[in-house]
């Protein structure tokens, strides 16, 4: 964005290595926004604050936001697709597990 520009930023990449951006205002399916000199056409409606892919993400690849992996893609994700629980799984490993009786076991 040029100095002094009043254009509103609608795609916010939080770290250079991120493969998703947060949207700063709801974007409707079919809308296109410019990002790093190219157009991203939105395949889905993406609510304010949620994530959209800005590069292709293959199934199993890490999804990166804040410069860190926040989970893995459960399917191929194309630029402009909404990234949420339907195509992203957490890779979080809890510090405890449950046995067959659902009793806590310490790791």
Secondary structure, DSSP 4 states (H G I P E B T S, - for coil): --TT--PPP-EE-SSTT-SEEEESS-B-TT-EEEETTEEEE-SS-B-TT-EEESS-B-TTPEEEETTEEEEEESS-B-TT-EESTTTEE-----SEEE-TT--EEE-
